[in-house]
């Protein structure tokens, strides 16, 4: 009987310890630099449409340019979320235009479809989390 109690106690401690680790990781936000964001987005595009090495270099440069611009907007417009959103949306349109000039037409179609699907997935995830 003592063994069962001891095993239950140890198992309970392990579960509590694991649960606390998970909550700590979720609450800690990872701060990404514009370079990190540009690289992540470039890798996502490459995974989605398979870029050539030349395209990878050009897409990385475009993504870095706009990641820096968006960071500047975030830093300057902290109080006015509506203005920040409008500026970021305008930057997104310019970024897409530049990407369109780099990607082939088939790649661009696949990229826009994947981006649209990703946005829909994020929206549905937010709705599920609200309820």
C-alpha positions in Angstrom: 0.0 0.0 0.0 2.9 2.4 0.8 4.4 1.7 -2.6 1.2 2.6 -4.4 0.9 5.8 -2.4 4.5 6.7 -3.1 4.1 6.0 -6.8 1.0 8.1 -7.0 2.7 10.9 -5.2 5.7 10.8 -7.6 3.4 10.6 -10.6 1.4 13.6 -9.3 4.6 15.6 -8.9 5.7 14.8 -12.4 2.4 15.8 -13.9 2.3 19.1 -12.0 5.9 19.8 -12.9 5.2 19.1 -16.6 2.1 21.2 -16.6 3.9 24.2 -15.1 6.7 24.0 -17.7 4.1 24.1 -20.5 2.4 27.2 -19.1 5.7 29.0 -18.7 6.6 28.4 -22.3 3.2 29.7 -23.5 3.3 32.8 -21.5 6.8 33.8 -22.6 6.7 35.6 -25.9 9.5 35.1 -28.3 10.7 38.5 -29.6 11.6 38.2 -33.2 13.8 40.7 -35.1 12.8 41.9 -38.5 15.6 39.6 -39.9 14.0 36.6 -38.1 10.5 37.5 -39.5 11.9 37.9 -43.0 13.7 34.6 -42.9 10.7 32.8 -41.5 8.5 34.2 -44.2 11.0 33.5 -47.0 11.2 29.9 -45.8 7.4 29.6 -45.8 7.2 30.9 -49.3 10.0 28.6 -50.4 8.2 25.6 -48.8 5.0 26.7 -50.5 6.2 27.4 -54.0 9.8 26.0 -54.2 12.0 29.0 -55.0 15.1 29.0 -57.1 18.3 30.2 -55.3 18.1 33.5 -57.2 14.4 33.9 -56.2 15.3 33.1 -52.6 17.8 35.9 -52.5 15.4 38.4 -54.0 12.5 37.3 -51.9 14.6 37.5 -48.7 15.6 41.0 -49.6 12.0 42.1 -50.2 10.8 40.4 -47.0 13.6 42.1 -45.0 12.8 45.5 -46.4 9.1 45.2 -45.5 9.8 43.6 -42.1 12.0 46.6 -41.2 9.3 49.0 -42.4 6.6 47.1 -40.4 8.8 47.2 -37.3 9.2 50.9 -37.6 5.4 51.3 -37.9 4.9 49.2 -34.8 7.5 51.2 -32.9 6.0 54.6 -33.9 2.3 53.9 -33.8 1.8 52.0 -30.5 -1.1 54.2 -29.4 -3.0 54.3 -32.6 -3.8 50.7 -33.6 -6.1 51.8 -36.5 -3.4 53.9 -38.2 -0.8 51.2 -37.7 -3.1 48.6 -39.3 -3.8 50.8 -42.3 -0.1 51.4 -42.8 0.8 47.7 -42.5 -2.0 46.8 -44.9 -0.6 49.3 -47.5 2.9 47.9 -47.0 1.5 44.4 -47.5 0.1 45.4 -50.9 3.4 46.9 -51.9 5.3 43.8 -50.7 2.9 41.5 -52.7 3.5 43.6 -55.8 7.3 43.2 -55.5 6.9 39.5 -54.8 4.7 39.2 -57.9 7.5 40.6 -60.0 9.9 37.9 -58.6 7.7 34.8 -58.7 6.4 33.1 -61.8 2.7 33.4 -62.4 2.1 29.8 -61.2 4.2 30.4 -58.1 2.4 33.7 -57.4 -1.0 32.0 -57.7 0.1 29.2 -55.3 1.6 31.7 -52.9 -1.6 33.9 -52.8 -3.8 30.8 -52.3 -1.6 29.5 -49.5 -1.5 32.9 -47.9 -5.3 33.2 -48.1 -5.7 29.7 -46.6 -3.3 30.6 -43.8 -5.3 33.7 -42.9 -8.5 31.7 -42.9 -7.0 29.2 -40.6 -5.8 31.9 -38.2 -9.2 33.5 -38.2 -11.0 30.3 -37.4 -8.4 29.5 -34.7 -9.1 32.9 -33.1 -12.8 32.2 -33.2 -12.4 28.8 -31.5 -10.2 30.3 -28.8 -12.7 33.0 -28.0 -15.4 30.5 -27.2 
